[in-house]
Amino acid sequence: MKTVMAQGTFDVLHPGHLHYLKKSGELGDRLVVVIARDSRITEKKNLVFEEEERREMIRALETVDRAVLGTEGNIYDTVERVDPDVITLGYDQGHDEKEVKEMAEKATGHEVDVARIEGKGDYSSSDIKS
């Protein structure tokens, strides 16, 4: 079974998020979505929903097999816990794919593919909240 891991804040759920999660789910058999912890969101982005509320919203989506909160400590602990075969990045996530791949393979002890999901539309939770 091929596990795909997607991650994000998902504060105000919008069509861009749905596209990201749908495309992520198509890359494997099981989609695990990691929700950013409130404590790890540096600028707090004027959060509308707390982490547990955001996790519940994502968990309710048909395409999602499991929704978990990220760890409070090292973000790579979450990768080790989920043990993905594929990690997806959103078009607006600034992570370097090569660095994510190296980190994930070190954390899991096996090959991990990293895929950047192209955006659909010009959606931004921050803009929606403005």
C-alpha positions as CSV (number, residue, x, y, z in Angstrom):
1,M,0.0,0.0,0.0
2,K,1.4,3.3,-1.1
3,T,1.0,6.1,1.5
4,V,0.9,9.8,0.4
5,M,1.5,12.5,2.9
6,A,0.2,16.0,2.4
7,Q,0.5,18.9,4.8
8,G,-0.7,22.4,5.5
9,T,-2.5,24.8,7.8
10,F,-6.0,24.5,6.1
11,D,-7.4,27.3,8.2
12,V,-10.1,28.5,5.7
13,L,-10.8,25.5,3.5
14,H,-11.2,26.6,-0.2
15,P,-11.2,25.0,-3.7
16,G,-7.4,25.2,-3.9
17,H,-7.1,23.0,-0.8
18,L,-9.5,20.5,-2.3
19,H,-7.6,20.4,-5.6
20,Y,-4.3,19.8,-3.7
21,L,-5.7,17.0,-1.6
22,K,-7.5,15.3,-4.5
23,K,-4.3,15.4,-6.7
24,S,-2.3,14.2,-3.7
25,G,-4.6,11.3,-3.1
26,E,-4.3,10.2,-6.8
27,L,-0.6,9.5,-6.2
28,G,-1.1,6.5,-3.9
29,D,-3.5,4.2,-2.1
30,R,-3.8,6.1,1.2
31,L,-3.8,9.8,1.9
32,V,-2.6,11.0,5.3
33,V,-2.9,14.8,5.8
34,V,-0.8,16.5,8.5
35,I,-2.3,19.6,10.0
36,A,0.1,22.3,11.2
37,R,0.0,22.8,14.9
38,D,-1.1,26.2,16.2
39,S,2.1,26.5,18.1
40,R,4.2,26.0,15.0
41,I,2.5,28.6,12.9
42,T,4.9,31.5,13.3
43,E,2.9,34.4,12.2
44,K,-0.4,32.8,13.5
45,K,-2.0,34.1,10.2
46,N,-5.0,35.4,12.2
47,L,-6.2,31.8,12.5
48,V,-10.0,31.4,12.3
49,F,-10.0,27.8,13.5
50,E,-7.9,26.0,16.1
51,E,-5.9,23.0,15.2
52,E,-8.4,20.4,16.3
53,E,-11.2,22.1,14.3
54,R,-9.0,22.2,11.2
55,R,-8.2,18.5,11.6
56,E,-11.9,17.6,11.9
57,M,-12.6,19.6,8.7
58,I,-9.9,17.8,6.8
59,R,-10.8,14.4,8.2
60,A,-14.4,14.8,7.0
61,L,-13.2,15.0,3.3
62,E,-13.9,11.9,1.3
63,T,-10.4,11.9,-0.3
64,V,-8.7,11.9,3.0
65,D,-8.0,8.5,4.7
66,R,-6.4,10.0,7.9
67,A,-5.9,13.5,9.3
68,V,-3.3,14.0,12.1
69,L,-1.8,16.9,13.9
70,G,1.9,17.5,13.3
71,T,4.3,17.2,16.1
72,E,5.1,20.0,18.5
73,G,8.8,19.3,18.2
74,N,10.9,18.5,15.1
75,I,8.7,18.5,12.0
76,Y,10.6,15.4,10.7
77,D,9.2,13.4,13.6
78,T,5.9,13.6,11.9
79,V,7.4,12.2,8.7
80,E,8.9,9.3,10.6
81,R,5.5,8.6,12.3
82,V,3.5,8.7,9.0
83,D,6.2,6.8,7.1
84,P,5.1,8.0,3.6
85,D,6.1,6.7,0.2
86,V,5.2,10.1,-1.3
87,I,5.2,13.6,0.1
88,T,3.3,16.3,-1.8
89,L,3.9,20.0,-1.7
90,G,1.5,22.7,-2.6
91,Y,2.4,25.1,-5.3
92,D,2.7,27.9,-2.7
93,Q,4.7,25.9,-0.2
94,G,8.3,27.2,-0.2
95,H,10.0,23.9,0.6
96,D,12.8,22.7,-1.6
97,E,11.8,19.3,-3.1
98,K,15.4,17.9,-2.9
99,E,15.8,18.9,0.7
100,V,12.4,17.4,1.6
101,K,13.3,14.2,-0.2
102,E,16.7,13.9,1.7
103,M,15.1,14.6,5.0
104,A,12.2,12.2,4.4
105,E,14.5,9.4,3.4
106,K,16.7,9.9,6.4
107,A,13.6,9.9,8.7
108,T,12.0,6.8,7.1
109,G,15.0,4.8,6.0
110,H,13.5,4.2,2.5
111,E,13.0,6.0,-0.8
112,V,10.4,8.8,-0.7
113,D,9.1,10.6,-3.7
114,V,8.3,14.3,-3.5
115,A,5.7,15.8,-5.8
116,R,4.8,19.4,-6.3
117,I,1.1,19.8,-6.9
118,E,0.2,22.6,-9.4
119,G,-2.3,25.1,-8.2
120,K,-5.8,25.5,-9.5
121,G,-7.0,29.1,-9.4
122,D,-5.6,31.9,-7.3
123,Y,-6.8,31.0,-3.8
124,S,-5.3,32.1,-0.5
125,S,-6.7,31.7,2.9
126,S,-5.1,34.9,4.0
127,D,-6.7,36.8,1.1
128,I,-10.1,35.2,1.8
129,K,-9.9,36.4,5.4
130,S,-9.0,40.0,4.4
